[in-house]
Amino acid sequence: MVSKDNNKYQKYTLQNGIRVVTIPIASVKTVTAMIAIGAGSRYETKKINGISHFLEHMVFKGTKKRPSTLEISSIIDGIGGEFNAFTGKEEVVFYIKSASSHFELLLDVLSDMLLNSVYKLEELNRERGVIIEEINMYEDLPMRKVAELYEELVWGDQPMGWDIAGKKEIIQKISRSDILRYVNAHYAPENLVVAIAGNFESNKAVELVEKYLGGFGKRKYDKFIPTKEAQSHPQLLVHYKKTDQAHLCLGIRAFAVDHPDRYILEVLNTILGGGMSSRLFINVRERRGLAYYIRSSADLYSDTGNLVAQAGIDLKRVDEALRVMIEEFGKMTKEKVGEEELERGKEFLSGRLLLELEDTKNVAARYGLDELIEGRVIWVDELVEKVKQVSQEDILRVAKALFDDRRLNFAIIGPFKSSKNFEKILTFK
């Protein structure tokens, strides 16, 4: 067992390769136990696109010890706990949060679902219908759907560009043997992180992880195919749909999560569209009344990334809104941000991080996914210090490097039959 201790968290590696990150927080009365696996949608092939998310659902459908969803949910409901899961491009995550006194039970249930799920055929067929209805729901939510279309536009026909939920025709065909093969190919100890945050003792926690997951035998696992980046001009996707509001994404290709300019991009994003005092919010919503919601985010992955702004716009004023957004993007490359604006952006970013980490679930997710995706835990103090070091010159340099027509991407949902007007606007010149 290897231990690393910086007096804030502890990291252990069990003999089978499972990494355990413990973050004790004595001031709370809850604990979150979380298992994160490197098996998100980018690990899929086209034939089984959506299986990572499908599998996330199936893990809750019964084990040898607890053969039904009701038995599993009754245990957690019986202690007033919260349990759920989510699937991303690079990971699938299962967690349970409860009062600290039930800590061992959380690890018992989580490990049981991970190692002993039975994937009954009747449950699989039943859940197939649930997932198809989930996809139908997303189709009727243009605010969500436009983000999926944007990612399809940016990355195209490769795993990073595919929808996490998959396509209905593929979900209809996924079999139990497909599920079992995918588990064997990706659910391996060395591809797994257990993160625990809250009120508990680290040594006791590691003993319990060893007790419940130490018998998970080592095996080889498949890795994802690197993303191909190819773009030489602005890209545009118009999705026709009768709506009362246009929903759009405007963004640029960025860089991977381990890039040295990562924190500069985070601050740049905050200034651009990270809050109610951000440039996009003020100039698109407050001064012109063009949108109800508008925001931006920096989405960084192992080998790729993008900065994207998303908004819901008055149908009659989409051209105007797009011009303003392009103008605000372009301004980042022409002049340094003001000192006061920069400090406000850095304080906003640091403050929101600290607020987020008041919840043991968020703590477990942040540090567990750091370890899973980046191979190390990035402690909050380090993050805050990196943000503090960002200068006006840094923001201008990164903006000039990234805000280029050749990196620009635009996706929109609304009652639009032509893209010509949009094509003319998509330039920083």
C-alpha positions as a Markdown table, in Angstrom:
| # | Residue | x | y | z |
|---|---|---|---|---|
| 1 | Met | 0.0 | 0.0 | 0.0 |
| 2 | Val | 1.5 | 3.4 | -1.1 |
| 3 | Ser | 0.5 | 6.5 | 0.9 |
| 4 | Lys | 0.8 | 10.1 | 0.0 |
| 5 | Asp | -0.2 | 12.6 | 2.7 |
| 6 | Asn | -0.1 | 16.4 | 2.4 |
| 7 | Asn | -2.1 | 17.0 | 5.7 |
| 8 | Lys | -5.1 | 17.9 | 3.6 |
| 9 | Tyr | -5.9 | 14.6 | 1.8 |
| 10 | Gln | -4.4 | 11.2 | 1.7 |
| 11 | Lys | -3.9 | 9.0 | -1.4 |
| 12 | Tyr | -3.4 | 5.3 | -1.2 |
| 13 | Thr | -3.0 | 2.6 | -3.9 |
| 14 | Leu | -4.2 | -0.8 | -3.0 |
| 15 | Gln | -2.3 | -3.9 | -4.2 |
| 16 | Asn | -4.8 | -4.5 | -7.0 |
| 17 | Gly | -4.2 | -0.9 | -8.3 |
| 18 | Ile | -7.3 | 0.8 | -7.0 |
| 19 | Arg | -6.5 | 4.4 | -6.0 |
| 20 | Val | -8.2 | 5.7 | -2.9 |
| 21 | Val | -8.4 | 9.4 | -2.2 |
| 22 | Thr | -9.6 | 10.4 | 1.3 |
| 23 | Ile | -10.5 | 14.0 | 2.3 |
| 24 | Pro | -11.5 | 14.1 | 6.0 |
| 25 | Ile | -13.7 | 17.1 | 6.9 |
| 26 | Ala | -14.3 | 17.1 | 10.7 |
| 27 | Ser | -16.7 | 20.1 | 10.6 |
| 28 | Val | -19.5 | 18.2 | 8.8 |
| 29 | Lys | -21.7 | 15.3 | 9.9 |
| 30 | Thr | -22.0 | 13.6 | 6.5 |
| 31 | Val | -19.8 | 11.5 | 4.2 |
| 32 | Thr | -19.8 | 10.8 | 0.5 |
| 33 | Ala | -18.4 | 7.6 | -0.9 |
| 34 | Met | -17.8 | 7.7 | -4.7 |
| 35 | Ile | -16.4 | 5.4 | -7.3 |
| 36 | Ala | -15.2 | 6.9 | -10.5 |
| 37 | Ile | -14.2 | 4.8 | -13.5 |
| 38 | Gly | -12.5 | 5.7 | -16.7 |
| 39 | Ala | -15.3 | 4.5 | -18.9 |
| 40 | Gly | -17.2 | 7.4 | -20.3 |
| 41 | Ser | -18.7 | 7.7 | -23.8 |
| 42 | Arg | -15.4 | 8.4 | -25.5 |
| 43 | Tyr | -14.4 | 4.8 | -24.8 |
| 44 | Glu | -17.2 | 3.5 | -27.0 |
| 45 | Thr | -17.3 | 2.3 | -30.6 |
| 46 | Lys | -20.0 | 3.5 | -32.9 |
| 47 | Lys | -21.8 | 0.2 | -32.7 |
| 48 | Ile | -22.4 | 0.5 | -29.0 |
| 49 | Asn | -22.6 | 4.3 | -28.6 |
| 50 | Gly | -24.6 | 5.0 | -25.4 |
| 51 | Ile | -23.5 | 1.8 | -23.6 |
| 52 | Ser | -21.6 | 3.7 | -20.9 |
| 53 | His | -24.7 | 5.6 | -19.9 |
| 54 | Phe | -26.8 | 2.4 | -20.3 |
| 55 | Leu | -24.5 | 0.6 | -18.0 |
| 56 | Glu | -24.7 | 3.4 | -15.4 |
| 57 | His | -28.5 | 2.7 | -15.2 |
| 58 | Met | -28.1 | -1.1 | -15.1 |
| 59 | Val | -25.8 | -1.1 | -12.1 |
| 60 | Phe | -28.7 | 0.0 | -9.9 |
| 61 | Lys | -31.0 | -2.9 | -11.1 |
| 62 | Gly | -29.9 | -5.6 | -8.8 |
| 63 | Thr | -27.0 | -7.7 | -7.5 |
| 64 | Lys | -26.6 | -11.3 | -6.3 |
| 65 | Lys | -27.0 | -10.1 | -2.7 |
| 66 | Arg | -29.6 | -7.4 | -3.4 |
| 67 | Pro | -31.6 | -8.7 | -6.4 |
| 68 | Ser | -33.8 | -5.7 | -7.2 |
| 69 | Thr | -33.7 | -1.9 | -7.5 |
| 70 | Leu | -36.2 | -1.7 | -4.6 |
| 71 | Glu | -33.9 | -3.6 | -2.3 |
| 72 | Ile | -31.0 | -1.3 | -3.1 |
| 73 | Ser | -33.0 | 1.9 | -2.9 |
| 74 | Ser | -34.8 | 0.9 | 0.3 |
| 75 | Ile | -31.5 | 0.5 | 2.1 |
| 76 | Ile | -30.3 | 4.0 | 1.1 |
| 77 | Asp | -33.7 | 5.6 | 1.6 |
| 78 | Gly | -33.8 | 3.8 | 5.0 |
| 79 | Ile | -30.9 | 5.9 | 6.2 |
| 80 | Gly | -32.0 | 9.1 | 4.6 |
| 81 | Gly | -29.2 | 8.9 | 2.1 |
| 82 | Glu | -28.7 | 10.2 | -1.4 |
| 83 | Phe | -27.4 | 8.0 | -4.2 |
| 84 | Asn | -27.0 | 8.6 | -7.9 |
| 85 | Ala | -24.6 | 8.3 | -10.9 |
| 86 | Phe | -23.6 | 10.3 | -13.9 |
| 87 | Thr | -21.8 | 9.6 | -17.2 |
| 88 | Gly | -19.5 | 12.0 | -18.9 |
| 89 | Lys | -17.2 | 11.9 | -21.9 |
| 90 | Glu | -14.4 | 10.4 | -19.9 |
| 91 | Glu | -15.9 | 8.9 | -16.8 |
| 92 | Val | -18.8 | 7.2 | -15.2 |
| 93 | Val | -19.4 | 7.9 | -11.5 |
| 94 | Phe | -21.4 | 6.3 | -8.8 |
| 95 | Tyr | -21.9 | 7.8 | -5.3 |
| 96 | Ile | -23.8 | 7.6 | -2.1 |
| 97 | Lys | -24.0 | 10.3 | 0.5 |
| 98 | Ser | -25.4 | 9.9 | 4.1 |
| 99 | Ala | -24.8 | 10.6 | 7.7 |
| 100 | Ser | -21.3 | 9.6 | 8.7 |
| 101 | Ser | -22.6 | 6.9 | 11.0 |
| 102 | His | -23.5 | 4.8 | 8.0 |
| 103 | Phe | -20.2 | 5.0 | 6.3 |
| 104 | Glu | -19.5 | 1.3 | 6.0 |
| 105 | Leu | -22.9 | 0.6 | 4.5 |
| 106 | Leu | -22.2 | 3.0 | 1.7 |
| 107 | Leu | -19.0 | 1.1 | 0.7 |
| 108 | Asp | -20.8 | -2.2 | 1.1 |
| 109 | Val | -23.6 | -1.1 | -1.3 |
| 110 | Leu | -21.4 | 0.6 | -3.8 |
| 111 | Ser | -18.9 | -2.2 | -4.1 |
| 112 | Asp | -21.8 | -4.7 | -4.4 |
| 113 | Met | -23.3 | -2.8 | -7.3 |
| 114 | Leu | -19.9 | -2.5 | -9.0 |
| 115 | Leu | -18.7 | -6.1 | -8.6 |
| 116 | Asn | -21.9 | -8.2 | -8.4 |
| 117 | Ser | -24.5 | -6.6 | -10.6 |
| 118 | Val | -26.4 | -9.4 | -12.5 |
| 119 | Tyr | -27.7 | -7.4 | -15.5 |
| 120 | Lys | -30.9 | -9.4 | -15.8 |
| 121 | Leu | -32.2 | -9.5 | -19.4 |
| 122 | Glu | -35.7 | -8.5 | -18.3 |
| 123 | Glu | -34.3 | -5.5 | -16.4 |
| 124 | Leu | -32.2 | -4.6 | -19.4 |
| 125 | Asn | -35.2 | -4.6 | -21.8 |
| 126 | Arg | -37.2 | -2.5 | -19.3 |
| 127 | Glu | -34.4 | 0.0 | -18.9 |
| 128 | Arg | -34.0 | 0.2 | -22.6 |
| 129 | Gly | -37.4 | 1.9 | -22.8 |
| 130 | Val | -36.5 | 4.3 | -20.0 |
| 131 | Ile | -33.3 | 5.4 | -21.7 |
| 132 | Ile | -35.2 | 6.0 | -25.0 |
| 133 | Glu | -37.6 | 8.2 | -23.2 |
| 134 | Glu | -34.7 | 10.0 | -21.6 |
| 135 | Ile | -33.4 | 10.7 | -25.1 |
| 136 | Asn | -36.8 | 11.8 | -26.2 |
| 137 | Met | -36.9 | 14.2 | -23.3 |
| 138 | Tyr | -33.5 | 15.7 | -24.3 |
| 139 | Glu | -34.8 | 16.1 | -27.9 |
| 140 | Asp | -37.6 | 18.3 | -26.5 |
| 141 | Leu | -35.1 | 20.4 | -24.5 |
| 142 | Pro | -33.4 | 22.7 | -27.0 |
| 143 | Met | -31.3 | 24.3 | -24.3 |
| 144 | Arg | -29.7 | 20.9 | -23.7 |
| 145 | Lys | -29.9 | 19.6 | -27.3 |
| 146 | Val | -27.9 | 22.5 | -28.8 |
| 147 | Ala | -24.9 | 21.6 | -26.6 |
| 148 | Glu | -25.0 | 18.1 | -28.0 |
| 149 | Leu | -25.1 | 19.5 | -31.5 |
| 150 | Tyr | -22.3 | 21.8 | -30.8 |
| 151 | Glu | -20.1 | 18.9 | -29.7 |
| 152 | Glu | -21.0 | 17.0 | -32.7 |
| 153 | Leu | -20.0 | 20.0 | -34.9 |
| 154 | Val | -16.7 | 20.5 | -33.1 |
| 155 | Trp | -15.5 | 16.8 | -33.0 |
| 156 | Gly | -17.5 | 15.2 | -35.7 |
| 157 | Asp | -17.9 | 11.5 | -36.2 |
| 158 | Gln | -15.6 | 10.2 | -33.5 |
| 159 | Pro | -16.3 | 9.3 | -29.8 |
| 160 | Met | -15.8 | 12.9 | -28.5 |
| 161 | Gly | -18.5 | 14.1 | -31.0 |
| 162 | Trp | -21.0 | 11.4 | -30.2 |
| 163 | Asp | -24.0 | 11.9 | -27.8 |
| 164 | Ile | -23.4 | 10.4 | -24.4 |
| 165 | Ala | -26.9 | 9.0 | -24.2 |
| 166 | Gly | -26.5 | 7.4 | -27.7 |
| 167 | Lys | -29.0 | 7.1 | -30.5 |
| 168 | Lys | -32.3 | 5.3 | -30.1 |
| 169 | Glu | -31.7 | 2.8 | -32.8 |
| 170 | Ile | -28.4 | 1.7 | -31.1 |
| 171 | Ile | -30.0 | 1.5 | -27.7 |
| 172 | Gln | -32.6 | -0.8 | -29.1 |
| 173 | Lys | -29.8 | -3.2 | -30.2 |
| 174 | Ile | -27.5 | -3.2 | -27.2 |
| 175 | Ser | -27.5 | -6.7 | -25.7 |
| 176 | Arg | -26.6 | -8.2 | -22.3 |
| 177 | Ser | -23.4 | -9.7 | -23.9 |
| 178 | Asp | -22.5 | -6.2 | -25.1 |
| 179 | Ile | -22.8 | -4.9 | -21.5 |
| 180 | Leu | -20.7 | -7.8 | -20.1 |
| 181 | Arg | -18.0 | -7.2 | -22.7 |
| 182 | Tyr | -17.9 | -3.5 | -21.9 |
| 183 | Val | -17.6 | -4.1 | -18.2 |
| 184 | Asn | -14.7 | -6.6 | -18.7 |
| 185 | Ala | -13.0 | -4.2 | -21.1 |
| 186 | His | -13.1 | -1.1 | -18.8 |
| 187 | Tyr | -14.1 | -1.8 | -15.3 |
| 188 | Ala | -10.7 | -2.7 | -13.9 |
| 189 | Pro | -9.0 | -1.8 | -10.6 |
| 190 | Glu | -6.3 | 0.4 | -12.2 |
| 191 | Asn | -8.9 | 2.3 | -14.1 |
| 192 | Leu | -10.9 | 3.1 | -10.9 |
| 193 | Val | -10.7 | 5.7 | -8.1 |
| 194 | Val | -12.5 | 5.6 | -4.8 |
| 195 | Ala | -13.0 | 9.1 | -3.4 |
| 196 | Ile | -14.3 | 9.6 | 0.1 |
| 197 | Ala | -15.1 | 13.0 | 1.6 |
| 198 | Gly | -16.6 | 14.0 | 4.9 |
| 199 | Asn | -16.5 | 13.0 | 8.6 |
| 200 | Phe | -14.5 | 9.8 | 8.9 |
| 201 | Glu | -11.1 | 8.4 | 9.7 |
| 202 | Ser | -8.8 | 7.9 | 6.7 |
| 203 | Asn | -7.1 | 4.7 | 8.0 |
| 204 | Lys | -10.5 | 3.1 | 8.8 |
| 205 | Ala | -11.8 | 4.2 | 5.4 |
| 206 | Val | -8.9 | 2.5 | 3.6 |
| 207 | Glu | -9.4 | -0.6 | 5.6 |
| 208 | Leu | -13.0 | -0.7 | 4.5 |
| 209 | Val | -12.2 | -0.1 | 0.8 |
| 210 | Glu | -9.7 | -3.0 | 1.1 |
| 211 | Lys | -12.4 | -5.1 | 2.7 |
| 212 | Tyr | -15.0 | -4.5 | 0.0 |
| 213 | Leu | -12.8 | -4.0 | -3.1 |
| 214 | Gly | -9.5 | -5.6 | -2.3 |
| 215 | Gly | -10.6 | -8.8 | -4.0 |
| 216 | Phe | -11.3 | -7.1 | -7.3 |
| 217 | Gly | -8.7 | -8.9 | -9.4 |
| 218 | Lys | -6.2 | -7.0 | -11.6 |
| 219 | Arg | -6.8 | -7.1 | -15.4 |
| 220 | Lys | -6.0 | -5.2 | -18.5 |
| 221 | Tyr | -8.4 | -2.5 | -19.7 |
| 222 | Asp | -9.0 | -0.7 | -22.9 |
| 223 | Lys | -8.1 | 3.0 | -23.3 |
| 224 | Phe | -9.7 | 5.6 | -25.4 |
| 225 | Ile | -8.7 | 6.5 | -29.0 |
| 226 | Pro | -7.0 | 10.0 | -29.1 |
| 227 | Thr | -9.2 | 12.8 | -30.5 |
| 228 | Lys | -8.4 | 14.0 | -34.1 |
| 229 | Glu | -8.4 | 17.8 | -34.4 |
| 230 | Ala | -9.0 | 19.2 | -37.8 |
| 231 | Gln | -10.4 | 22.6 | -38.6 |
| 232 | Ser | -9.4 | 25.2 | -41.0 |
| 233 | His | -12.4 | 27.5 | -41.2 |
| 234 | Pro | -15.5 | 28.5 | -39.1 |
| 235 | Gln | -18.0 | 25.6 | -38.8 |
| 236 | Leu | -21.7 | 26.1 | -38.7 |
| 237 | Leu | -24.7 | 23.8 | -37.8 |
| 238 | Val | -28.3 | 24.9 | -38.1 |
| 239 | His | -30.9 | 22.6 | -36.7 |
| 240 | Tyr | -34.5 | 23.4 | -37.8 |
| 241 | Lys | -37.1 | 23.3 | -35.1 |
| 242 | Lys | -40.2 | 25.4 | -34.4 |
| 243 | Thr | -39.4 | 27.2 | -31.2 |
| 244 | Asp | -40.3 | 30.4 | -29.5 |
| 245 | Gln | -36.6 | 31.1 | -28.7 |
| 246 | Ala | -33.4 | 30.4 | -30.5 |
| 247 | His | -30.9 | 28.4 | -28.6 |
| 248 | Leu | -27.3 | 28.7 | -29.7 |
| 249 | Cys | -23.7 | 27.7 | -28.8 |
| 250 | Leu | -20.8 | 29.8 | -30.0 |
| 251 | Gly | -17.3 | 28.6 | -29.2 |
| 252 | Ile | -13.7 | 28.0 | -30.1 |
| 253 | Arg | -11.4 | 25.0 | -29.9 |
| 254 | Ala | -9.1 | 25.2 | -26.8 |
| 255 | Phe | -6.7 | 22.8 | -25.3 |
| 256 | Ala | -6.4 | 19.9 | -22.9 |
| 257 | Val | -6.8 | 19.9 | -19.2 |
| 258 | Asp | -3.1 | 19.6 | -18.5 |
| 259 | His | -2.1 | 22.6 | -20.6 |
| 260 | Pro | 0.0 | 25.2 | -18.7 |
| 261 | Asp | -2.5 | 27.9 | -19.7 |
| 262 | Arg | -5.4 | 26.1 | -18.2 |
| 263 | Tyr | -6.0 | 28.5 | -15.4 |
| 264 | Ile | -5.6 | 31.5 | -17.6 |
| 265 | Leu | -8.4 | 30.1 | -19.8 |
| 266 | Glu | -10.5 | 29.6 | -16.7 |
| 267 | Val | -10.1 | 33.3 | -15.7 |
| 268 | Leu | -10.7 | 34.4 | -19.3 |
| 269 | Asn | -13.9 | 32.4 | -19.4 |
| 270 | Thr | -15.1 | 33.9 | -16.1 |
| 271 | Ile | -14.6 | 37.4 | -17.4 |
| 272 | Leu | -16.3 | 36.6 | -20.7 |
| 273 | Gly | -19.4 | 34.7 | -19.4 |
| 274 | Gly | -18.9 | 33.3 | -15.9 |
| 275 | Gly | -21.4 | 35.4 | -13.9 |
| 276 | Met | -23.9 | 38.2 | -13.8 |
| 277 | Ser | -21.2 | 40.8 | -14.1 |
| 278 | Ser | -19.5 | 39.1 | -17.0 |
| 279 | Arg | -19.2 | 40.8 | -20.4 |
| 280 | Leu | -21.6 | 38.6 | -22.2 |
| 281 | Phe | -24.3 | 38.8 | -19.5 |
| 282 | Ile | -24.0 | 42.6 | -19.3 |
| 283 | Asn | -23.8 | 43.3 | -23.1 |
| 284 | Val | -26.2 | 40.7 | -24.4 |
| 285 | Arg | -28.9 | 40.5 | -21.6 |
| 286 | Glu | -28.7 | 43.6 | -19.5 |
| 287 | Arg | -28.0 | 46.4 | -22.0 |
| 288 | Arg | -29.8 | 45.0 | -25.0 |
| 289 | Gly | -32.4 | 42.6 | -23.6 |
| 290 | Leu | -31.6 | 40.0 | -26.2 |
| 291 | Ala | -31.5 | 36.9 | -24.0 |
| 292 | Tyr | -32.8 | 35.5 | -20.7 |
| 293 | Tyr | -29.9 | 33.1 | -20.2 |
| 294 | Ile | -26.4 | 33.5 | -21.4 |
| 295 | Arg | -23.2 | 32.0 | -20.0 |
| 296 | Ser | -19.9 | 30.5 | -21.1 |
| 297 | Ser | -17.8 | 27.5 | -19.9 |
| 298 | Ala | -14.3 | 26.1 | -20.5 |
| 299 | Asp | -14.7 | 22.4 | -21.0 |
| 300 | Leu | -11.3 | 20.7 | -20.9 |
| 301 | Tyr | -10.6 | 17.0 | -21.4 |
| 302 | Ser | -7.5 | 14.7 | -21.5 |
| 303 | Asp | -6.4 | 15.6 | -25.0 |
| 304 | Thr | -8.8 | 18.3 | -26.2 |
| 305 | Gly | -11.1 | 21.1 | -25.1 |
| 306 | Asn | -13.2 | 24.1 | -26.0 |
| 307 | Leu | -14.5 | 27.4 | -24.7 |
| 308 | Val | -18.2 | 27.8 | -25.5 |
| 309 | Ala | -20.9 | 30.4 | -24.8 |
| 310 | Gln | -24.5 | 29.4 | -24.8 |
| 311 | Ala | -27.6 | 31.5 | -24.9 |
| 312 | Gly | -31.4 | 31.6 | -25.5 |
| 313 | Ile | -32.1 | 34.5 | -27.9 |
| 314 | Asp | -35.2 | 36.4 | -29.1 |
| 315 | Leu | -35.9 | 34.9 | -32.6 |
| 316 | Lys | -36.1 | 38.2 | -34.2 |
| 317 | Arg | -32.8 | 39.4 | -32.9 |
| 318 | Val | -30.5 | 36.5 | -33.3 |
| 319 | Asp | -28.3 | 38.2 | -35.9 |
| 320 | Glu | -27.8 | 41.1 | -33.5 |
| 321 | Ala | -27.0 | 38.9 | -30.5 |
| 322 | Leu | -24.5 | 36.8 | -32.5 |
| 323 | Arg | -22.7 | 40.0 | -33.7 |
| 324 | Val | -22.5 | 41.2 | -30.1 |
| 325 | Met | -21.1 | 37.9 | -28.9 |
| 326 | Ile | -18.6 | 37.8 | -31.7 |
| 327 | Glu | -17.6 | 41.3 | -30.8 |
| 328 | Glu | -17.1 | 40.4 | -27.2 |
| 329 | Phe | -15.0 | 37.4 | -28.1 |
| 330 | Gly | -12.9 | 39.6 | -30.4 |
| 331 | Lys | -12.4 | 42.3 | -27.8 |
| 332 | Met | -10.5 | 39.9 | -25.6 |
| 333 | Thr | -7.7 | 39.8 | -28.3 |
| 334 | Lys | -7.5 | 43.6 | -28.8 |
| 335 | Glu | -7.0 | 45.1 | -25.4 |
| 336 | Lys | -6.0 | 44.1 | -21.9 |
| 337 | Val | -8.7 | 43.5 | -19.5 |
| 338 | Gly | -8.9 | 46.1 | -16.8 |
| 339 | Glu | -7.2 | 45.5 | -13.5 |
| 340 | Glu | -10.4 | 45.7 | -11.5 |
| 341 | Glu | -12.2 | 43.4 | -13.9 |
| 342 | Leu | -9.4 | 40.9 | -13.7 |
| 343 | Glu | -9.4 | 40.9 | -9.9 |
| 344 | Arg | -13.2 | 40.5 | -9.9 |
| 345 | Gly | -13.0 | 37.6 | -12.2 |
| 346 | Lys | -10.3 | 35.9 | -10.2 |
| 347 | Glu | -12.2 | 36.4 | -6.9 |
| 348 | Phe | -15.4 | 35.1 | -8.5 |
| 349 | Leu | -13.6 | 31.9 | -9.7 |
| 350 | Ser | -11.9 | 31.3 | -6.4 |
| 351 | Gly | -15.0 | 32.1 | -4.4 |
| 352 | Arg | -17.3 | 29.8 | -6.4 |
| 353 | Leu | -14.8 | 27.0 | -6.0 |
| 354 | Leu | -14.8 | 27.4 | -2.2 |
| 355 | Leu | -18.6 | 27.5 | -2.1 |
| 356 | Glu | -18.7 | 24.3 | -4.2 |
| 357 | Leu | -16.4 | 22.5 | -1.8 |
| 358 | Glu | -18.8 | 23.0 | 1.1 |
| 359 | Asp | -20.7 | 19.9 | -0.1 |
| 360 | Thr | -19.0 | 16.5 | 0.5 |
| 361 | Lys | -20.4 | 15.2 | -2.8 |
| 362 | Asn | -18.6 | 18.0 | -4.7 |
| 363 | Val | -15.4 | 17.5 | -2.8 |
| 364 | Ala | -15.3 | 13.8 | -3.6 |
| 365 | Ala | -16.1 | 14.5 | -7.3 |
| 366 | Arg | -13.5 | 17.2 | -7.7 |
| 367 | Tyr | -10.6 | 15.3 | -6.2 |
| 368 | Gly | -11.7 | 11.9 | -7.3 |
| 369 | Leu | -11.9 | 13.0 | -11.0 |
| 370 | Asp | -8.6 | 14.9 | -10.7 |
| 371 | Glu | -7.0 | 11.7 | -9.8 |
| 372 | Leu | -8.8 | 9.6 | -12.4 |
| 373 | Ile | -8.3 | 12.0 | -15.4 |
| 374 | Glu | -5.1 | 13.8 | -14.5 |
| 375 | Gly | -3.4 | 11.3 | -12.3 |
| 376 | Arg | -3.0 | 13.6 | -9.3 |
| 377 | Val | -5.1 | 15.5 | -6.8 |
| 378 | Ile | -5.0 | 19.3 | -7.3 |
| 379 | Trp | -5.6 | 20.7 | -3.9 |
| 380 | Val | -7.8 | 23.8 | -3.6 |
| 381 | Asp | -5.0 | 26.0 | -2.2 |
| 382 | Glu | -3.0 | 25.2 | -5.4 |
| 383 | Leu | -5.9 | 26.1 | -7.6 |
| 384 | Val | -6.5 | 29.4 | -5.9 |
| 385 | Glu | -2.8 | 30.3 | -6.1 |
| 386 | Lys | -2.7 | 29.5 | -9.8 |
| 387 | Val | -5.7 | 31.7 | -10.4 |
| 388 | Lys | -4.1 | 34.5 | -8.4 |
| 389 | Gln | -1.0 | 34.4 | -10.6 |
| 390 | Val | -3.0 | 35.1 | -13.8 |
| 391 | Ser | -2.1 | 38.6 | -15.3 |
| 392 | Gln | -3.6 | 41.0 | -17.8 |
| 393 | Glu | -0.9 | 40.0 | -20.2 |
| 394 | Asp | -1.7 | 36.3 | -19.8 |
| 395 | Ile | -5.3 | 36.9 | -20.7 |
| 396 | Leu | -4.4 | 38.9 | -23.8 |
| 397 | Arg | -1.8 | 36.3 | -24.9 |
| 398 | Val | -4.2 | 33.3 | -24.6 |
| 399 | Ala | -7.1 | 35.2 | -26.2 |
| 400 | Lys | -4.9 | 36.0 | -29.2 |
| 401 | Ala | -3.8 | 32.4 | -29.5 |
| 402 | Leu | -7.3 | 31.0 | -29.3 |
| 403 | Phe | -9.8 | 33.5 | -30.8 |
| 404 | Asp | -9.2 | 32.8 | -34.5 |
| 405 | Asp | -11.8 | 32.3 | -37.2 |
| 406 | Arg | -10.3 | 28.9 | -38.0 |
| 407 | Arg | -11.2 | 27.7 | -34.5 |
| 408 | Leu | -14.7 | 29.2 | -34.4 |
| 409 | Asn | -17.8 | 26.9 | -34.2 |
| 410 | Phe | -21.5 | 27.9 | -34.1 |
| 411 | Ala | -24.6 | 25.7 | -33.6 |
| 412 | Ile | -28.2 | 26.9 | -33.3 |
| 413 | Ile | -31.7 | 25.4 | -32.9 |
| 414 | Gly | -34.7 | 27.4 | -34.1 |
| 415 | Pro | -37.0 | 27.9 | -37.1 |
| 416 | Phe | -34.2 | 28.8 | -39.5 |
| 417 | Lys | -34.1 | 27.3 | -43.0 |
| 418 | Ser | -30.9 | 29.0 | -44.1 |
| 419 | Ser | -27.5 | 29.6 | -42.7 |
| 420 | Lys | -26.4 | 32.4 | -45.0 |
| 421 | Asn | -27.0 | 35.3 | -42.5 |
| 422 | Phe | -25.0 | 33.5 | -39.9 |
| 423 | Glu | -22.1 | 32.6 | -42.2 |
| 424 | Lys | -21.5 | 36.3 | -42.9 |
| 425 | Ile | -21.3 | 37.1 | -39.1 |
| 426 | Leu | -18.9 | 34.3 | -38.1 |
| 427 | Thr | -15.6 | 36.3 | -38.3 |
| 428 | Phe | -13.5 | 38.3 | -35.9 |
| 429 | Lys | -12.4 | 40.6 | -38.7 |
